[in-house]
Amino acid sequence: MFRTHTCGELRITDKAREITLAGWVQTIRKFGAITFVDLRDRYGITQLLFGEELNKQLEENPLGREFVLQVIGTVSERSNKNPNIPTGDIEIIVSSFKILNKSSVPPFTIQDDTDGGDDLRMKYRFLDLRRNAVKKNIELRYAVNRAARNYLHQQGFMDIETPFLIKSTPEGARDFVVPSRMNPGQFYALPQSPQTFKQLLMVSGYDRYYQIVKCFRDEDLRADRQPEFTQIDCEMAFVEQEDILNMFEGMVKSIFKEVKGIDYTEPVQRMTWEDAMWNYGNDKPDIRFEMKLLNLKKASSVYTSKQDNVALINDASFKVFDEAETVLAISVPGCADYSRKQTDELTEWVKRPQIGMKGLVFIKCNTDGTYKSSIDKFYNEKKLKAIADAANAKAGDLVLILAGAEERTRKAISELRLEMAERWGLRKKDEFKLLWVLDFPLFEYDEEGNRWVARHHPFTSPKPSQIETMINNNPAINNAAEYLKHPYANIKANAYDMVLNGNEIGGGSIRIYQRELQEKMFAALGMDKEEQQHKFGFLLGAFEYGAPPHGGIAFGFDRLCAILGGSESIRDFIAFPKNNAGRDVMLDAPSTIDERQLEELQIRLNLKN
């Protein structure tokens, strides 16, 4: 046999035992007539001692880094123990060895503090995966996978595979398409999710389905996106929203317990979409800290200082506020002592193109009860105090204010809130806070196309009390001014997102399961009967054969792993990821294909410069 034990297994209790190990050479250290070698495998590192006789053999047949080595020897107690590794009390006195395979000099060091940059490590990902830091990420991914499967199995879910070669029905992101040789001129698509298949499984009577499944979207990438990604995809029949929330709170809490040893016993907070947007500026708020938003435009009409009876931002002749669509503020605890240099730096931060604001207003709530602001000449101390009070600022706090177009300003102050929390250590990677966001709008208005689009996807049901509103009203919009008054603008989706530390980790809904309502939904999205039948005739037909009420959720598996592992990027937790251009630099893919293959597929390329 190649080995009797792994390189992370032996302890002082194994002293005097004869063993066989196999692994990769991590380091080589020569001391006169003896040589020490650290041998590494997936399980750990063990120190080897080559005595004088074997040292001569090493001189004739020297080892190198990443050589594959087999040794036979005896476990011995180390004279200089290493408390930093589990095998640090022992070493192996080698009696014989065999080089199983040699290695070229690696392009970077195979250790945690490697000298390899991202591009180099991705090109040689098979070497990068040997590093302990990467190995821990892959092990965590497996642990999350195992914990999810264990929980779902215990709850009666079946793991059922669904096809990867399906029909293209693009509604949001672009499909990846696959040509069919046997059906010239026709194409499969790779699934963006198994959505329609899991609904069909509910029609088929498999009332608890799950799948840890690859999904594919041809979209622009960033740190938390990949063209192929993994979901924990789940669906249940004969359920209401409350059943889904309770079931999958349980799953995530079970993962926390099994993977991280965290006993998450507190109830998961729930928040409406509107509250999330008004209080935090986005629909996936990080609730590990406060710093809620204050809308000064709205507050100014209703809020006055209880002590001084002063209006907030009215009647100051400050055009930046007066002419802005919205004025939003946050209170940052303990930052009133910010210097001019620091406030100037924050102003430049919000002016960056990715934030897009023209400037920043601040109010310092000094500990001596005075107020200092960048707009002193427009607002006296009474008004500054009124604004600070409305923003729940206390002595020693710093109020930051942005003004401008509503959507941009809301996004900007949401980013500013997160940035300030990051600077003050309020976003701790070992602290986890779950949140359900509920009651999303069912539709969004696409101003460019003057039409409705589904906020989630076209299979999401309205809230039960609003189904009749949807069925009994015409979705047509004549112009942009009408859409806010349209009954569809107020319809809420029977949908829910799970948020963890400011990241959406899961989203789902109760589904439409009646043909009439599904046709009405498709019509609202601009599909005529012919298009509905072409794209989704199979699903509409299935709804005529006793489709049960059903709903589900899909979790972003890669993202969940990254958050649990304390990383900003999902790439760290994928064995063979793509780069930000969607390329696999190790395989050099995508790439051109042979002319003969194109001929077989009856495809002619017409590339544009």
C-alpha positions in Angstrom: 0.0 0.0 0.0 1.1 3.6 -0.6 0.4 4.7 3.0 -0.8 3.4 6.3 -1.6 6.9 7.7 -2.1 10.4 6.5 0.2 13.3 7.2 -2.2 14.9 9.7 -3.0 11.7 11.7 -0.1 10.6 13.8 0.3 11.6 17.5 2.7 11.0 20.4 0.5 7.9 21.3 1.8 6.4 18.0 5.4 6.5 19.2 7.5 3.6 18.0 5.0 2.5 15.5 6.3 1.7 12.0 4.3 3.5 9.3 4.2 4.4 5.7 3.4 8.0 4.5 2.9 9.5 1.1 2.5 13.1 0.1 4.2 16.2 -1.3 7.4 17.8 -0.2 6.6 21.1 1.5 10.1 22.2 2.7 13.6 20.7 2.9 16.1 21.7 5.7 19.6 20.4 5.8 21.6 20.3 9.0 25.0 18.8 8.4 24.6 15.0 8.0 20.8 15.0 8.5 17.9 16.4 6.5 14.5 17.4 7.7 11.6 17.3 5.3 8.0 18.5 5.8 5.6 16.1 4.0 2.2 17.4 3.2 -1.1 15.9 2.1 -4.7 17.1 2.3 -4.9 16.2 6.0 -1.8 18.0 7.4 2.0 18.1 7.7 4.4 15.6 9.2 8.1 16.2 9.8 10.5 13.5 8.4 14.1 13.0 9.6 16.6 11.5 7.1 19.6 10.2 9.0 23.2 10.1 7.8 22.9 7.0 5.6 19.7 8.2 3.8 21.2 11.7 3.5 23.9 10.3 1.2 21.1 8.8 -1.0 19.4 12.3 -1.0 22.7 13.8 -2.3 22.6 11.4 -5.2 18.9 11.7 -5.8 17.9 15.1 -4.3 14.4 16.1 -3.4 12.7 19.3 -4.6 9.6 21.2 -3.6 6.3 19.4 -4.5 8.0 16.1 -5.3 5.7 13.2 -4.6 7.4 11.1 -1.9 6.7 7.8 -0.1 8.5 7.0 3.1 8.6 4.1 5.5 9.8 4.8 9.0 9.2 4.9 12.8 7.2 7.5 14.8 9.5 9.2 17.3 9.1 12.1 19.8 10.4 15.4 18.5 13.1 17.1 20.6 11.9 20.6 19.5 8.1 20.4 19.4 5.9 22.5 17.2 2.7 23.5 19.0 1.3 25.1 15.8 0.4 21.9 14.1 -1.4 18.8 15.3 1.5 16.5 14.5 4.0 18.8 16.2 5.0 16.4 19.0 6.3 13.7 16.6 8.5 13.1 13.6 9.2 10.1 11.4 12.7 8.5 11.5 12.8 7.5 7.8 14.2 4.0 7.1 13.5 4.0 3.3 12.0 6.3 0.8 10.8 6.4 -2.8 10.3 9.3 -5.1 7.0 8.6 -6.8 7.1 11.6 -9.1 9.3 14.7 -9.5 8.0 18.2 -9.9 9.1 21.3 -11.8 9.8 24.3 -9.6 6.3 25.7 -8.8 5.6 29.2 -10.2 4.7 30.4 -6.7 5.2 29.1 -3.2 2.6 26.6 -2.0 1.9 28.1 1.4 -0.6 30.5 3.0 1.5 33.7 2.5 2.2 32.8 -1.2 4.1 35.1 -3.5 1.6 34.3 -6.4 -0.8 37.0 -7.6 -4.4 36.2 -8.5 -3.9 35.7 -12.2 -0.9 33.4 -11.7 -2.7 31.3 -9.1 -5.8 31.0 -11.3 -3.6 29.8 -14.2 -2.1 27.1 -11.9 -5.2 26.6 -9.9 -4.4 22.9 -9.5 -1.4 24.0 -7.5 -3.2 26.8 -5.6 -5.7 24.2 -4.4 -2.8 22.5 -2.5 -2.4 25.6 -0.2 -3.9 25.2 3.2 -5.9 28.5 3.0 -7.7 27.4 -0.1 -8.1 23.8 1.2 -9.9 25.2 4.2 -12.4 27.0 1.9 -13.1 23.9 -0.1 -13.6 21.9 3.1 -16.0 24.5 4.4 -17.9 24.3 1.2 -18.2 20.6 1.5 -19.3 21.0 5.2 -22.1 23.4 4.1 -23.2 21.0 1.4 -23.3 18.1 3.8 -25.2 20.1 6.5 -27.8 21.2 4.0 -28.3 17.7 2.7 -28.6 16.2 6.1 -31.2 18.7 7.2 -33.3 18.4 4.0 -33.2 14.6 4.1 -34.4 14.7 7.7 -37.3 16.9 6.7 -38.4 14.5 4.0 -37.0 16.3 0.9 -35.9 14.3 -2.2 -32.9 15.2 -4.2 -34.1 15.1 -7.8 -31.9 16.0 -10.8 -33.3 18.3 -13.5 -32.0 18.7 -17.1 -29.1 21.0 -18.1 -30.1 21.1 -21.8 -33.4 23.0 -21.9 -35.4 25.5 -23.9 -34.3 29.1 -24.0 -36.8 31.5 -22.5 -34.7 34.6 -21.6 -36.5 37.0 -19.3 -33.7 38.6 -17.3 -30.1 37.6 -17.7 -28.9 36.2 -21.1 -28.9 32.5 -21.6 -25.9 30.4 -22.5 -26.9 28.6 -25.6 -25.8 25.2 -27.0 -26.2 24.3 -30.7 -27.8 21.0 -31.5 -26.1 18.9 -34.2 -29.1 16.6 -34.6 -31.5 19.6 -35.0 -29.6 22.1 -37.2 -30.4 25.7 -36.6 -31.9 25.0 -33.2 -30.3 25.5 -29.8 -30.6 24.4 -26.2 -30.0 26.8 -23.3 -28.3 26.1 -20.1 -30.7 26.7 -17.1 -30.5 30.0 -15.2 -32.3 28.0 -12.5 -34.5 24.8 -12.4 -37.6 27.0 -11.8 -40.1 25.5 -14.1 -38.9 22.0 -13.5 -39.3 22.2 -9.8 -42.8 23.5 -10.3 -43.6 20.6 -12.6 -42.3 18.3 -9.9 -44.9 19.7 -7.5 -47.6 19.0 -10.2 -46.1 15.5 -10.3 -46.7 15.0 -6.6 -43.1 15.2 -5.3 -44.1 17.6 -2.6 -40.6 18.2 -1.1 -37.8 18.6 -3.7 -34.3 19.9 -3.4 -31.2 20.0 -5.5 -27.7 21.5 -5.0 -27.4 22.5 -8.6 -25.3 24.4 -11.1 -27.0 27.4 -12.8 -25.8 29.5 -15.7 -26.2 33.2 -16.5 -24.4 35.1 -19.2 -24.0 38.4 -17.4 -21.3 40.9 -16.4 -19.3 39.7 -13.5 -17.9 41.0 -10.2 -16.6 39.5 -7.0 -19.8 37.8 -6.0 -20.9 36.6 -9.5 -19.8 33.8 -11.7 -21.2 32.6 -15.1 -21.8 29.2 -13.5 -22.8 29.2 -9.9 -24.5 26.8 -7.4 -27.9 27.0 -5.7 -29.5 25.1 -3.0 -32.8 24.8 -4.9 -35.9 23.8 -2.9 -39.7 23.6 -3.5 -42.6 22.5 -1.4 -46.3 21.8 -2.1 -49.3 22.5 0.0 -47.6 25.3 1.9 -48.1 29.0 2.7 -45.4 31.6 3.1 -45.1 30.9 6.9 -44.3 27.2 6.2 -41.4 28.2 3.9 -40.0 30.8 6.3 -40.0 28.3 9.2 -38.5 25.4 7.2 -35.6 27.3 5.8 -34.8 29.3 9.0 -34.3 25.9 10.4 -32.0 24.8 7.5 -29.7 27.9 7.9 -29.6 27.6 11.7 -28.7 23.9 11.3 -25.9 24.8 8.9 -24.6 27.4 11.4 -24.6 24.8 14.1 -23.0 22.0 12.1 -20.4 24.0 10.2 -19.6 26.9 12.6 -20.6 25.6 16.0 -23.0 28.6 16.3 -26.3 28.0 18.2 -28.4 30.6 16.5 -31.4 30.6 18.8 -32.8 34.1 18.4 -35.9 34.6 16.2 -35.1 35.8 12.7 -36.2 39.4 12.3 -38.7 40.2 9.6 -38.9 43.5 7.7 -41.0 44.7 4.8 -39.4 45.8 1.6 -40.6 49.4 2.0 -39.1 49.6 5.6 -35.8 48.2 4.3 -35.7 50.8 1.5 -36.7 53.8 3.7 -34.6 52.8 6.8 -31.5 51.4 5.1 -31.6 52.4 1.5 -31.5 48.9 0.0 -33.5 45.7 0.1 -30.7 43.6 1.8 -29.8 45.7 4.8 -27.0 44.7 7.2 -28.7 44.9 10.6 -25.7 44.1 12.7 -25.6 47.9 13.5 -28.1 50.8 13.4 -27.4 54.0 11.5 -30.9 54.1 10.0 -31.6 56.7 7.3 -33.6 59.8 7.9 -35.4 61.5 5.0 -35.1 65.2 5.8 -37.4 66.2 3.0 -40.3 64.2 4.4 -39.3 64.8 8.1 -39.1 68.5 7.6 -42.8 68.8 7.0 -43.8 66.9 10.2 -40.8 67.1 12.6 -40.0 69.9 14.9 -37.6 70.0 17.8 -39.6 69.2 20.9 -37.7 71.8 22.9 -37.3 74.6 20.4 -40.1 74.1 17.9 -37.8 74.6 14.9 -38.5 73.2 11.4 -35.8 70.9 9.9 -34.6 72.1 6.5 -37.4 74.5 5.4 -36.8 78.2 4.7 -33.0 78.2 4.8 -32.4 79.3 1.2 -29.9 76.5 0.8 -30.3 75.5 -2.8 -28.5 72.1 -2.5 -31.4 70.9 -0.2 -34.2 73.1 -1.6 -33.7 71.8 -5.2 -32.9 68.2 -4.4 -35.5 65.5 -4.9 -34.5 63.9 -1.6 -32.2 64.7 1.3 -31.1 61.7 3.4 -29.0 61.6 6.6 -27.3 59.0 8.8 -25.8 59.4 12.3 -22.4 57.8 12.8 -21.6 57.1 16.4 -18.5 58.6 18.0 -17.2 60.5 15.0 -17.8 64.1 16.0 -14.1 64.5 16.4 -13.4 63.9 12.7 -10.8 66.4 11.5 -11.1 68.6 8.4 -8.9 66.2 6.5 -11.2 63.3 7.4 -14.4 65.0 6.4 -12.7 66.2 3.1 -11.7 62.6 2.5 -15.3 61.4 3.0 -16.5 64.1 0.6 -14.1 62.8 -2.1 -15.3 59.3 -1.3 -18.9 60.1 -2.1 -17.8 61.9 -5.3 -16.2 58.8 -6.8 -17.9 57.6 -10.0 -19.2 54.4 -8.4 -21.0 56.5 -5.8 -21.9 59.5 -8.0 -22.7 62.3 -5.5 -21.7 66.0 -5.9 -20.8 66.5 -2.3 -21.4 65.8 1.4 -22.8 67.8 4.3 -21.9 67.0 7.9 -23.0 68.1 11.4 -20.7 67.4 14.3 -22.6 66.9 17.6 -19.9 68.0 20.0 -19.6 66.6 23.5 -19.9 70.1 25.0 -23.5 70.4 23.5 -22.5 72.6 20.6 -23.0 71.8 16.9 -20.6 72.5 14.0 -21.5 72.0 10.4 -20.3 72.5 6.8 -23.6 74.6 6.3 -23.3 76.9 9.4 -24.1 80.0 7.3 -27.5 78.5 6.3 -28.6 76.8 9.5 -28.2 78.1 13.0 -27.5 75.8 16.0 -31.2 75.3 16.8 -31.8 73.9 13.3 -28.7 71.8 13.3 -29.8 70.4 16.7 -33.2 69.7 15.2 -31.7 67.7 12.3 -29.3 65.9 14.6 -32.2 65.0 17.0 -34.3 63.7 14.1 -31.4 61.5 13.0 -31.1 60.1 16.6 -27.7 61.6 16.9 -26.2 61.8 20.4 -23.3 63.9 21.8 -20.1 62.8 20.0 -21.9 61.6 16.9 -21.4 62.8 13.3 -24.4 63.3 11.0 -23.7 62.8 7.3 -26.2 64.1 4.7 -26.5 63.6 1.0 -28.9 65.3 -1.4 -29.9 64.7 -5.0 -32.1 62.5 -7.2 -33.9 60.0 -5.0 -32.7 56.7 -6.4 -29.0 57.7 -6.7 -29.0 59.4 -3.3 -30.6 56.4 -1.6 -28.0 54.1 -3.1 -25.2 56.4 -2.2 -26.1 56.9 1.4 -26.7 53.1 1.7 -23.1 52.6 0.5 -21.9 55.4 2.8 -23.6 53.7 5.8 -21.8 50.4 5.0 -18.5 52.2 4.5 -18.6 54.0 7.9 -19.6 50.7 9.6 -16.6 49.0 7.9 -14.2 51.8 9.1 -15.4 51.5 12.6 -15.4 47.7 12.8 -19.1 47.2 13.0 -19.2 44.6 10.3 -17.5 41.8 12.1 -16.9 38.6 10.0 -17.5 36.3 13.0 -20.9 37.9 13.8 -24.0 36.7 11.9 -27.4 38.3 11.7 -30.3 36.9 9.6 -33.2 38.8 8.3 -36.3 38.1 6.2 -37.3 40.9 3.8 -41.0 40.5 2.7 -43.7 42.1 0.7 -41.7 43.2 -2.4 -43.6 44.9 -5.2 -44.7 42.3 -7.7 -43.9 44.5 -10.7 -41.4 47.2 -11.6 -41.9 49.7 -14.3 -39.5 49.8 -17.2 -39.6 53.4 -18.3 -37.5 52.8 -21.4 -39.9 50.1 -22.6 -43.0 51.6 -21.0 -44.0 48.3 -19.6 -44.2 46.2 -16.5 -41.4 43.7 -15.6 -41.4 41.1 -12.9 -39.4 42.1 -9.8 -38.5 38.5 -9.1 -39.7 36.2 -11.9 -43.0 35.7 -13.8 -44.0 32.7 -11.7 -44.3 34.6 -8.4 -47.8 34.9 -7.0 -49.3 38.1 -5.7 -50.4 38.3 -2.1 -53.7 36.3 -1.8 -55.7 39.5 -1.0 -54.5 41.1 -4.3 -55.0 38.3 -6.8 -58.4 39.7 -7.8 -56.9 43.1 -8.3 -54.5 41.6 -10.8 -57.1 39.5 -12.6 -59.7 42.2 -12.9 -57.5 45.1 -14.1 -55.9 45.7 -17.5 -52.1 46.0 -17.3 -51.8 48.5 -20.1 -49.9 51.7 -19.4 -50.2 54.6 -21.8 -47.3 56.8 -20.5 -44.8 57.0 -17.7 -47.0 59.4 -15.6 -49.7 56.8 -15.2 -47.8 53.9 -13.8 -47.7 55.0 -10.1 -51.5 55.4 -10.2 -52.1 52.0 -11.8 -53.5 49.3 -9.5 -50.6 47.0 -10.5 -48.1 49.5 -8.9 -49.5 48.6 -5.5 -49.6 44.8 -5.8 -47.2 43.0 -3.4 -45.5 39.8 -4.3 -45.9 36.8 -2.1 -42.2 36.7 -2.0 -39.3 36.6 0.5 -35.6 37.1 0.6 -33.3 35.9 3.3 -30.5 38.3 4.1 -27.3 37.5 6.0 -25.0 40.4 7.1 -26.2 42.6 4.2 -26.1 39.9 1.6 -29.0 38.3 0.0 -28.4 34.6 0.4 -31.7 33.2 -0.6 -34.9 34.3 -2.3 -38.2 32.7 -3.2 -41.9 33.0 -3.4 -45.3 31.3 -3.3 -45.9 30.4 -7.0 -48.8 30.9 -9.3 -50.4 27.6 -9.9 -53.6 28.5 -11.8 -53.5 28.9 -15.6 -55.7 32.0 -15.6 -53.5 33.9 -13.2 -50.3 32.8 -14.9 -51.6 33.9 -18.3 -52.5 37.2 -16.7 -49.0 37.6 -15.4 -47.5 36.8 -18.8 -49.8 39.3 -20.4 -48.7 42.0 -17.9 -45.1 41.4 -19.0 -46.1 42.0 -22.6 -46.4 38.4 -23.9 -49.3 37.7 -26.2 -51.0 34.3 -26.3 -48.7 33.0 -29.1 -45.5 33.9 -27.2 -46.9 32.4 -24.0 -47.6 29.2 -25.7 -44.3 29.1 -27.4 -42.2 29.7 -24.3 -44.3 28.2 -21.5 -47.0 26.1 -23.1 -45.7 23.1 -21.2 -46.2 24.8 -17.8 -49.6 26.3 -18.6 -50.7 22.9 -19.8 -49.5 21.2 -16.6 -51.6 23.7 -14.5 -54.7 22.2 -16.1 -54.0 18.8 -14.4 -54.4 19.4 -10.7 -51.5 21.7 -9.8 -51.2 22.0 -6.0 -50.5 25.3 -4.2 -46.7 25.4 -3.9 -43.7 27.6 -3.2 -40.0 27.5 -2.7 -36.7 29.2 -2.3 -33.2 29.1 -3.8 -30.1 29.9 -1.8 -26.9 31.2 -3.3 -24.6 28.4 -2.1 -21.3 30.0 -3.2 -22.2 33.2 -1.4 -23.3 31.5 1.7 -20.0 29.7 1.9 -18.1 32.9 1.3 -19.9 34.7 4.2 -19.4 31.8 6.6 -15.7 31.7 5.5 -15.3 35.5 6.1 -14.5 36.3 2.4 -15.8 39.0 0.1 -15.5 36.8 -3.0 -17.3 33.6 -3.9 -14.3 32.7 -6.1 -12.3 31.7 -3.0 -14.8 28.9 -2.4 -15.1 27.5 -5.9 -12.6 24.8 -6.9 -12.1 26.1 -10.5 -13.6 29.6 -10.8 -13.7 31.9 -13.8 -12.1 35.4 -13.6 -14.0 38.7 -13.9 -14.0 38.4 -17.7 -15.7 35.0 -17.5 -12.6 33.2 -18.6 -11.0 30.0 -17.2 -7.4 31.0 -17.5 -6.2 27.5 -16.5 -8.0 25.9 -19.4 -7.9 29.0 -21.6 -11.7 28.8 -22.1 -13.8 29.9 -23.9 -11.8 29.2 -27.0 -12.4 28.8 -30.8 -13.6 25.4 -32.0 -12.5 23.3 -35.0 -13.9 24.3 -38.4 -15.1 20.7 -38.8 -17.2 21.1 -35.7 -18.8 24.3 -37.0 -19.6 22.5 -40.3 -21.2 19.6 -38.4 -23.3 22.1 -36.5 -24.1 24.0 -39.7 -22.9 27.3 -38.1 -21.1 30.0 -39.9 -19.3 32.7 -37.9 -19.9 36.4 -38.7 -17.7 38.1 -36.2 -17.9 41.9 -35.9 -14.9 44.0 -34.9 
